Amino acid sequence: MNLSKSYQELARASIGRILVMDGPARPVLDACDLREEDYRGEMFVDHAVDLQGNDDILCVTAPQVVKKAHRAYLEAGADIIRTNTVRANPIVQGKFRLENMAYDIALAGARIACESIAEYNDDILQCKTGKLGQTLERKYVAGVMGPAEDSADVGFRELVDAYSEVVRGLLDGNADILLLDSFRNLLNVKAALHAVFKVCSERQELVPVMVSGEIAEAGAGTLAGLTARALQHTVSSFPVFSIGLSAGENASDLHDLLKEIENAPVRMSVMVDVSLEGMKPHDSDSVKGRAKELWRYADSGLVNIVGGGKETTPESLKFMVKALKGSRPRRIPARRYNMLLSGLAPMTVAGAGNCICVGNVFNREESPEFAKIFGEGNLADAVALGHRQVTYGAEILDVNLDSYDTEPPQIQAFMGKMLDDKSLAKCPVMMDSRSWDLLIAGIECISGKGIARSISLSEGEEIFLTKAMEIRKRGFALVCFAEDEKGTADTFARETEIIERMYRLLVGKLNFLAEDIVFEPCVEHEGKPLDDAMNLLFKVCRYVKANLPYAHILGDVQKLGLHASGLEKARPGLTSVFLHHAKKAGLDFYIAKPEKIPAYEEIPYRMCCLLEDVVLSRVPDAKKKLAAALKAM
């Protein structure tokens, strides 16, 4: 996919200065004193529903009014003009029985903005703007997509289809940028991004995509319960041009939130209001006092793009343009290659030595208690089982509802119940299934960024790459199981051959983020652990860390034979010894039922030797010796 001309031009323009985006059309529209007949125009004279308040339809019925708003902001000095299409999606327009007009509204909105810029430039060339010596400057049209209000009962795929219509309309109308504006629900954001990159893939051209999340209330410091870092982590799999925040008032709150994401390797934007009420134009102290609200962002090196908030008018935007003139834009930091995950809270997987616990109590295959309660349909009690996991240190929750009778609606019902529990919703989710339909159904319920487990080369390269791309479009990291067309790997040579092949395909052909790739070596055959399974896992870990930059490794404790019968009392100690050596080898994630485990240094020396004999397979009858020692105790 090639970068569009507008992408390249905008990237160059954002290097030298802070770009200014316009404010909302509403202040200008209010001054026009529009009535119901203005909203209806000639096209909807006999429409059954009142249209007053549906500002987006004015792009079709009263384009001159919308042009007036664009012209006012262009004369104020805006570099980027937003289309009047924030509510143009079929779901919102359905309230006015205009769901079939979504594409037409988006198309008209983009064309009107482009025409406004062309007319403004013509007036400059003909010296009709009243400003001597004014030169032409490149102006950009940002095609706006807003949140789908009241979309709780709308499925993810319906959201994608709705936003796809808007994206096509905006791009057909020659919008330079696609802006996701004023979003609070991150599932909406992911659906909109899915639609954007779906349409861009069809056109084989990537346009700049800006994401702006709206603060729920001034001073709250949250984004509908999510932190600013959770927003950054959630969109980290998508090639966005910029991320940012907006608020209607109390812009100072945004400064500290932007500081949380200052290391994001993309451009950053902020939408703020600067009130001119009470300002004395000829009093330098009064002017500086208002300008300092903007200088704070520029002087901290936090922004590349500044736009008007909900209360901004052309007059206040003109002040913003003057205040920011000469300010240096933020320097984009280098990418750190850390895996970024999120539930309600963000998680960063950085470097080796973490060994993060993935709790598996929500696994019907490995947790009989959960399987029984879930099978009875008692979702509340099933979800409650997860609290102990979080208490004992599970940082990621593995969800596997595979069974012969499981259907996607059951997955959706359980995920909805689980994510309503805030103590569990803060954790990222590892969605786990052998069924592709169930895996995707689960992923589409999750608003944050989780991990999909797993896909393999068993069906060939084409299907492997197709599945990986579908997972990436939904903003998830990926677990790849060591299996190919010949079957599962059973030796070190086969493990590394398959894993390296998958890595080259994902990074080379799909440009998949290397830090979002997790490999799961095969350590069992026909349900039984392979001989020396633990050492095989550690060898693969060392190989991946040395040869496949930034990729991660996952190990399943149950498959490694640590939970063998007769060794139940030793399980905490075995897990402790396993983790001690796993961290040294570079294991990043391990799946287990969380429990209290002793510190490695606190295990008595003789017992530690017996445990290590089992974990490292140092002697043939290590498990028997450990069982005998436990019996004697």
C-alpha positions in Angstrom: 0.0 0.0 0.0 1.5 3.3 -1.1 1.4 6.6 0.8 -1.0 9.1 -0.7 0.3 12.4 -2.0 -1.5 14.2 0.8 0.2 12.0 3.4 3.6 12.9 2.1 2.8 16.6 1.9 1.2 16.7 5.4 4.2 14.8 6.8 6.6 17.4 5.4 4.4 20.3 6.5 4.2 19.0 10.1 8.0 19.0 10.4 8.5 22.7 10.3 5.6 24.1 12.2 2.6 23.4 14.4 -0.4 22.9 12.1 -3.7 24.5 13.1 -7.1 22.8 12.5 -10.4 24.7 12.4 -13.2 24.7 14.9 -16.7 23.3 14.7 -19.2 24.7 12.2 -21.9 25.1 14.9 -21.0 28.7 15.9 -21.3 29.9 12.3 -24.5 27.9 11.7 -26.0 29.4 14.9 -25.4 32.9 13.5 -27.4 32.0 10.4 -30.6 31.4 12.3 -31.5 28.2 10.4 -35.0 26.9 10.4 -36.6 23.5 9.6 -37.1 24.5 5.9 -33.4 25.3 5.6 -32.5 21.8 6.8 -35.1 20.1 4.5 -34.1 22.1 1.4 -35.8 21.1 -1.9 -34.9 17.4 -1.5 -36.7 16.7 1.7 -39.7 18.9 1.6 -42.1 16.1 2.4 -39.7 14.1 4.7 -41.7 12.4 7.6 -39.2 13.3 10.3 -38.0 16.8 11.5 -34.4 17.4 10.3 -33.6 20.6 12.3 -30.5 19.8 14.4 -29.1 17.4 11.8 -26.2 19.7 10.8 -24.7 17.1 8.5 -27.6 17.1 6.1 -26.9 20.7 5.3 -24.0 19.5 3.2 -26.7 18.2 0.8 -29.6 20.7 1.3 -27.7 24.0 2.1 -24.1 23.7 0.9 -23.6 27.5 0.8 -24.2 27.7 4.6 -21.5 25.1 5.2 -19.2 26.9 2.8 -19.7 30.0 4.9 -18.3 28.2 8.0 -15.3 26.8 6.1 -14.5 30.3 4.6 -14.6 31.9 8.0 -12.0 29.5 9.4 -9.9 29.7 6.2 -9.8 33.5 6.7 -8.8 33.0 10.3 -5.7 31.1 9.1 -6.6 27.4 9.6 -4.3 24.9 7.8 -6.8 22.0 8.1 -10.5 22.3 7.4 -12.8 19.6 8.9 -15.8 18.4 6.9 -19.2 18.9 8.4 -19.8 15.1 8.6 -19.2 14.2 12.3 -22.6 12.4 12.4 -22.9 11.3 8.8 -22.8 7.5 9.6 -25.9 5.4 8.9 -26.5 4.6 12.5 -26.9 8.2 13.6 -28.6 9.3 10.4 -31.1 6.4 11.0 -32.7 8.6 13.8 -33.7 10.9 11.0 -34.6 8.1 8.6 -31.7 9.1 6.4 -29.5 6.0 6.9 -29.3 5.6 3.1 -27.9 9.2 2.7 -24.6 8.5 4.7 -22.4 8.1 1.6 -24.0 11.2 -0.1 -23.5 13.4 3.0 -19.9 12.3 3.3 -19.3 12.9 -0.4 -20.9 16.3 -0.4 -19.2 17.3 2.8 -15.7 16.6 1.4 -16.5 18.3 -2.0 -17.8 21.4 -0.2 -14.6 21.7 1.9 -12.4 21.2 -1.3 -14.4 23.8 -3.2 -14.1 26.3 -0.2 -10.4 26.0 -0.3 -10.3 26.3 -4.1 -12.5 29.5 -4.0 -10.4 30.9 -1.2 -7.2 30.4 -3.1 -8.7 31.9 -6.2 -9.6 35.0 -4.2 -6.0 35.2 -2.9 -4.7 35.1 -6.5 -7.1 37.8 -7.5 -6.3 39.9 -4.4 -10.0 39.7 -3.2 -9.2 38.8 0.4 -8.3 42.3 1.5 -4.8 41.2 2.7 -1.9 42.7 0.8 1.0 40.4 0.1 -0.9 37.2 1.0 0.6 34.1 -0.5 -0.9 30.7 -1.3 -0.5 28.0 1.3 -1.4 24.4 1.1 -4.7 23.7 2.9 -5.9 20.3 3.8 -9.4 18.7 4.1 -9.9 16.4 7.0 -12.9 14.1 6.4 -14.5 13.7 9.8 -16.0 10.6 11.2 -17.6 10.8 14.6 -18.9 8.2 17.1 -21.9 6.1 16.4 -24.2 7.3 19.2 -26.4 4.7 20.9 -24.5 1.8 19.2 -24.4 -0.5 22.2 -26.7 -3.0 20.4 -24.9 -2.7 17.1 -22.4 -5.4 16.3 -18.8 -4.8 15.4 -19.3 -5.8 11.8 -22.3 -3.6 11.3 -20.2 -0.7 12.7 -17.4 -1.5 10.2 -19.9 -1.5 7.3 -21.4 1.8 8.5 -18.1 3.5 8.7 -16.9 2.0 5.4 -19.7 3.9 3.6 -18.6 7.2 5.2 -14.9 6.5 4.4 -15.7 5.8 0.7 -17.8 9.0 0.5 -15.1 11.2 2.0 -12.3 9.7 -0.2 -14.5 10.0 -3.3 -14.9 13.6 -2.4 -11.1 14.1 -2.3 -10.6 14.4 1.4 -6.8 14.6 2.2 -7.1 13.3 5.8 -9.5 11.0 7.7 -10.1 12.2 11.2 -11.8 10.1 13.9 -13.1 12.9 16.0 -14.6 13.1 19.6 -14.6 9.3 20.2 -15.2 8.0 23.7 -15.9 4.3 23.0 -12.7 2.5 21.8 -14.7 -0.3 20.2 -16.1 2.4 17.9 -12.6 3.6 17.3 -11.4 0.1 16.3 -14.4 -0.4 14.0 -13.7 2.9 12.3 -10.0 2.1 11.9 -10.9 -1.3 10.5 -13.2 0.4 8.0 -10.5 3.0 7.1 -7.8 0.4 6.4 -10.2 -1.9 4.6 -11.1 0.8 2.1 -7.5 2.0 1.9 -6.4 -1.6 1.1 -9.0 -1.7 -1.7 -7.6 1.5 -3.2 -4.0 0.5 -2.5 -3.3 4.0 -1.0 -2.9 5.0 2.6 -4.2 8.5 3.6 -3.2 10.2 6.8 -5.5 8.9 9.7 -5.9 11.0 12.8 -7.5 9.7 16.0 -8.8 12.1 18.6 -10.3 10.8 21.8 -12.7 13.0 23.8 -12.3 13.5 27.6 -15.6 12.4 29.3 -15.6 15.3 31.7 -13.2 18.1 32.6 -10.8 17.1 35.4 -11.6 13.4 35.2 -8.4 12.5 33.4 -10.1 9.5 31.8 -11.4 8.6 28.4 -14.8 6.8 29.1 -13.0 4.9 31.9 -9.8 4.5 29.9 -6.5 6.3 30.4 -4.8 8.3 27.6 -2.1 5.5 27.5 -4.8 2.9 27.0 -6.0 4.9 23.9 -2.4 4.9 22.6 -2.0 1.2 23.2 -5.3 0.3 21.6 -4.5 2.0 18.3 -0.8 1.0 18.3 -1.3 -1.8 15.8 -2.8 0.6 13.2 -0.6 2.9 11.0 -2.1 6.1 12.3 -0.7 9.6 11.4 -1.5 11.1 14.8 -3.3 10.5 18.0 -4.7 13.1 20.4 -7.2 14.3 22.9 -10.0 16.9 22.9 -12.1 18.6 25.6 -14.8 21.2 25.5 -13.4 23.2 28.5 -10.6 23.3 31.0 -8.0 22.6 28.5 -5.3 22.5 31.1 -6.4 19.1 32.1 -5.3 17.8 28.7 -1.7 18.8 29.2 -1.0 16.1 31.9 -2.9 13.5 29.9 -0.8 14.2 26.8 2.4 13.9 29.0 1.3 10.3 29.6 1.7 9.5 25.9 4.6 11.8 25.0 6.7 8.7 23.9 4.1 7.7 21.3 6.1 7.3 18.0 3.4 9.2 16.0 2.4 12.8 15.8 0.1 14.2 18.5 -2.8 16.6 18.4 -4.9 18.5 20.9 -8.3 20.2 20.4 -8.7 23.1 22.9 -10.8 26.2 23.5 -9.3 29.6 24.2 -11.9 32.0 25.5 -11.4 35.6 24.3 -14.1 36.8 26.7 -12.7 39.6 28.9 -9.4 39.8 27.0 -8.2 43.3 26.3 -6.6 43.3 22.8 -4.4 46.3 23.6 -3.2 45.0 26.9 -0.2 42.8 26.4 -0.5 41.1 29.8 -4.1 40.2 29.0 -3.1 38.8 25.6 -0.1 36.9 26.9 -2.3 35.3 29.6 -4.6 33.7 27.0 -1.7 32.8 24.7 0.1 31.0 27.6 -2.7 28.4 27.5 -1.4 27.4 24.0 2.3 28.0 24.6 2.1 25.5 27.4 1.6 22.7 24.9 4.1 24.0 22.4 6.8 24.7 25.0 6.5 21.2 26.5 7.0 19.7 23.0 3.7 17.9 23.1 1.9 18.8 19.9 2.2 18.8 16.1 -1.4 19.8 15.4 -3.7 22.1 17.5 -7.4 22.4 16.7 -10.3 24.3 18.0 -12.5 22.7 20.7 -16.3 22.6 20.8 -16.6 26.2 21.8 -14.1 27.6 19.3 -15.2 30.4 16.9 -13.4 31.8 13.9 -12.3 34.8 16.0 -10.7 32.6 18.7 -9.1 30.4 16.1 -7.5 33.5 14.5 -6.0 34.2 18.0 -4.7 30.7 18.2 -3.0 30.9 14.8 -1.2 34.1 15.8 -0.2 32.7 19.2 1.3 29.5 17.7 3.1 31.2 14.9 6.8 30.4 15.1 6.3 27.6 17.7 8.3 24.5 17.2 6.3 21.2 16.7 6.9 18.1 18.7 9.8 15.9 17.6 8.5 12.4 17.0 10.4 9.9 19.3 11.9 6.7 18.0 9.8 3.6 18.2 10.7 1.5 21.2 9.6 -1.9 19.9 7.7 -2.8 23.1 4.4 -4.7 22.9 1.6 -2.4 23.9 -1.6 -4.1 25.3 -4.6 -2.6 27.1 -7.8 -3.4 28.9 -9.1 -0.5 30.9 -5.5 -0.1 32.0 -2.4 -0.1 29.7 0.3 -2.7 29.8 3.8 -2.5 28.3 5.8 -5.7 27.6 9.3 -4.4 27.5 12.4 -6.5 27.0 13.2 -9.9 28.6 12.8 -11.0 32.2 9.1 -10.1 32.7 7.5 -13.6 32.3 3.9 -12.3 32.5 1.2 -14.7 34.0 -1.7 -15.4 31.7 -4.5 -16.8 33.9 -6.5 -19.7 32.4 -9.5 -20.1 34.7 -11.8 -19.0 31.8 -10.7 -22.0 29.8 -13.3 -24.7 29.3 -10.7 -27.3 28.4 -8.4 -26.7 31.4 -10.8 -25.5 34.2 -13.5 -28.1 35.0 -15.1 -25.8 37.5 -15.5 -23.0 35.0 -16.7 -25.5 32.3 -19.4 -26.7 34.6 -20.7 -23.3 35.7 -20.5 -21.9 32.1 -22.3 -25.0 30.8 -25.2 -24.3 33.2 -25.5 -20.8 31.8 -24.6 -19.0 35.1 -22.4 -16.2 33.6 -22.2 -14.2 36.8 -20.7 -17.0 38.8 -18.4 -17.9 35.9 -17.1 -14.4 35.7 -16.6 -14.3 39.5 -14.0 -17.1 39.2 -11.6 -14.6 37.6 -11.3 -12.4 40.7 -8.9 -15.0 42.4 -6.8 -15.0 39.3 -6.2 -11.2 39.4 -5.6 -11.4 43.2 -2.9 -14.0 42.7 -1.1 -12.1 40.0 -2.7 -12.9 36.6 -2.0 -9.8 34.4 -3.7 -11.2 31.3 -6.9 -13.3 31.1 -7.0 -16.2 28.8 -10.5 -16.9 27.5 -11.2 -20.2 25.7 -14.9 -21.2 25.4 -14.3 -24.0 22.9 -16.8 -26.8 23.0 -18.9 -28.7 20.4 -21.9 -26.6 21.3 -20.4 -23.1 21.6 -21.8 -20.5 19.3 -20.7 -16.9 18.7 -23.6 -15.4 20.7 -22.5 -17.3 23.8 -19.0 -15.8 23.4 -20.5 -12.3 23.0 -22.7 -12.8 26.1 -19.8 -14.0 28.3 -17.4 -11.3 27.1 -20.0 -8.6 27.7 -20.5 -9.9 31.3 -16.8 -10.2 31.9 -15.9 -6.7 30.6 -18.7 -5.1 32.7 -16.6 -6.2 35.8 -14.1 -3.4 36.2 -11.6 -5.5 38.2 -11.4 -7.9 35.3 -11.8 -5.4 32.5 -8.6 -3.6 33.4 -6.6 -6.7 32.3 -5.8 -7.3 28.6 -7.5 -10.4 27.2 -5.9 -13.4 25.4 -8.7 -14.6 23.1 -8.1 -18.3 22.6 -9.9 -20.7 20.3 -9.3 -23.4 17.7 -12.4 -22.2 15.8 -11.7 -19.2 13.6 -15.4 -18.0 13.9 -15.3 -18.1 17.7 -11.9 -16.4 17.8 -13.1 -13.5 15.7 -16.4 -13.3 17.6 -14.5 -12.9 20.9 -12.0 -10.4 19.5 -14.8 -8.2 18.2 -16.2 -7.8 21.7 -13.0 -6.3 23.2 -12.4 -2.6 23.1 -8.8 -2.7 24.2 -5.8 -4.4 22.6 -5.4 -8.0 23.5 -3.7 -11.1 22.0 -5.3 -13.7 19.6 -4.3 -17.3 20.2 -3.5 -18.9 17.8 -2.9 -19.5 14.1 -0.4 -21.7 12.4 0.9 -22.7 8.9 -1.1 -26.0 9.0 -3.5 -24.7 6.3 -0.7 -23.1 4.2 0.9 -19.7 3.8 -2.1 -18.0 2.1 -4.6 -18.8 4.8 -2.0 -18.0 7.5 -1.4 -14.5 6.1 -5.1 -13.9 5.6 -5.9 -14.8 9.2 -3.0 -12.7 10.5 -4.2 -9.7 8.5 -7.8 -10.0 9.8 -6.4 -10.1 13.4 -4.3 -7.0 12.8 -7.3 -5.1 11.3 -9.0 -5.7 14.6 -6.0 -4.2 16.5 -4.8 -7.4 18.2 -1.4 -9.0 18.8 -0.9 -12.5 17.6 0.2 -16.0 18.9 1.6 -18.3 16.3 1.8 -22.0 17.1 4.7 -24.1 15.9 2.9 -26.2 13.3 3.0 -26.3 9.5 1.7 -28.4 6.6 3.7 -31.4 7.7 2.3 -31.3 11.3 3.4 -30.0 14.7 7.1 -29.5 15.5 8.7 -32.2 17.6 12.4 -31.3 17.5 14.4 -28.1 18.1 15.3 -27.9 14.4 11.6 -28.2 13.3 10.5 -25.7 16.0 13.0 -23.0 14.8 12.4 -23.7 11.1 8.6 -23.1 11.4 8.9 -20.2 13.8 11.4 -18.4 11.6 9.3 -19.0 8.5 6.3 -17.5 10.2 8.3 -14.5 11.4 9.6 -13.8 7.9 6.1 -14.0 6.4 4.5 -11.7 9.0 7.2 -9.0 9.0 8.2 -9.3 5.4 4.9 -9.7 3.6 2.4 -8.0 6.0 4.6 -5.5 7.7 3.2 -6.9 11.0 4.8 -5.3 14.0 7.5 -7.6 15.2 6.8 -6.7 18.8 3.1 -7.9 18.4 4.2 -11.4 17.4 4.2 -14.2 20.0 5.4 -17.7 19.3 4.2 -20.8 21.1 6.6 -23.8 20.7 5.0 -27.2 20.5 6.0 -29.1 23.7 3.6 -32.0 23.7 2.6 -34.9 21.3 -0.8 -36.6 21.5 -1.6 -34.9 24.8 1.7 -35.9 26.5 4.7 -33.6 27.1 7.7 -34.3 24.8 10.8 -35.7 26.4 12.9 -32.9 27.8 10.0 -30.4 27.0 11.2 -27.8 29.4 14.8 -27.6 28.0 13.3 -27.6 24.5 11.2 -24.5 25.4 14.2 -22.7 26.9 16.4 -23.5 23.8 13.7 -22.1 21.5 13.4 -19.0 23.7 17.1 -18.3 23.4 17.0 -18.8 19.7 14.1 -16.4 19.2 15.7 -13.7 21.3 19.0 -14.1 19.4 17.6 -14.3 15.8 14.1 -12.9 15.6 14.2 -9.3 16.9 11.5 -8.1 19.3 9.3 -11.3 19.0 7.9 -12.9 22.1 7.5 -16.5 23.4 4.6 -18.1 25.2 4.7 -21.3 27.3 1.7 -23.3 28.7 2.7 -24.7 32.1 0.1 -27.5 31.9 1.4 -28.8 28.6 4.9 -28.8 30.0 4.0 -31.5 32.5 4.4 -29.4 35.7 0.9 -30.4 36.8 1.5 -34.1 36.7 -0.5 -36.3 39.1 1.3 -37.2 42.3 3.1 -33.8 42.3 0.2 -31.6 43.4 1.9 -30.5 46.6 5.0 -29.5 44.7 3.2 -27.5 42.1 3.9 -24.0 43.6 7.6 -24.9 44.0 7.8 -26.3 40.5 6.2 -23.1 39.1 8.7 -21.0 41.0 11.7 -22.9 39.7 10.3 -22.9 36.2 9.8 -19.1 36.3 13.4 -18.7 37.6 14.9 -20.5 34.6 12.2 -19.2 32.2 13.1 -15.6 32.9 16.8 -16.3 32.2 15.9 -18.0 28.9 13.8 -15.0 27.9 10.2 -16.4 28.2 7.7 -13.6 28.0 4.3 -15.2 28.8 3.3 -18.3 30.6 -0.2 -19.7 30.9 -1.2 -21.2 34.3 -3.7 -21.1 37.0 -2.4 -18.4 39.3 -1.6 -19.3 42.9 0.7 -18.3 45.7 4.2 -19.4 44.8 7.3 -19.2 47.0 10.3 -17.1 46.0 13.0 -19.2 44.4 15.5 -18.1 47.0 13.2 -19.2 49.8 12.9 -22.9 48.7 15.1 -25.2 50.8 18.3 -26.2 49.0 17.6 -30.0 48.9 14.0 -29.5 47.8 15.2 -27.0 45.2 17.6 -29.5 43.7 14.8 -32.1 43.4 12.5 -29.5 41.8 15.2 -28.5 39.3 15.8 -32.1 38.4 12.2 -32.3 37.3 12.1 -28.9 35.5 15.4 -29.3 33.7 15.1 -33.1 33.2 18.6 -33.6 34.8 17.9 -37.2 35.9 15.7 -39.9 34.3 13.6 -40.7 37.4 13.4 -37.1 38.7 9.6 -37.1 39.2 9.7 -40.4 41.2 12.3 -39.0 43.5 10.3 -35.8 44.0 7.1 -37.8 44.7 9.0 -40.0 47.2 10.4 -36.9 49.0 6.9 -35.4 49.2 5.5 -38.6 50.6 8.2 -38.7 53.3 7.5 -35.1 54.2 
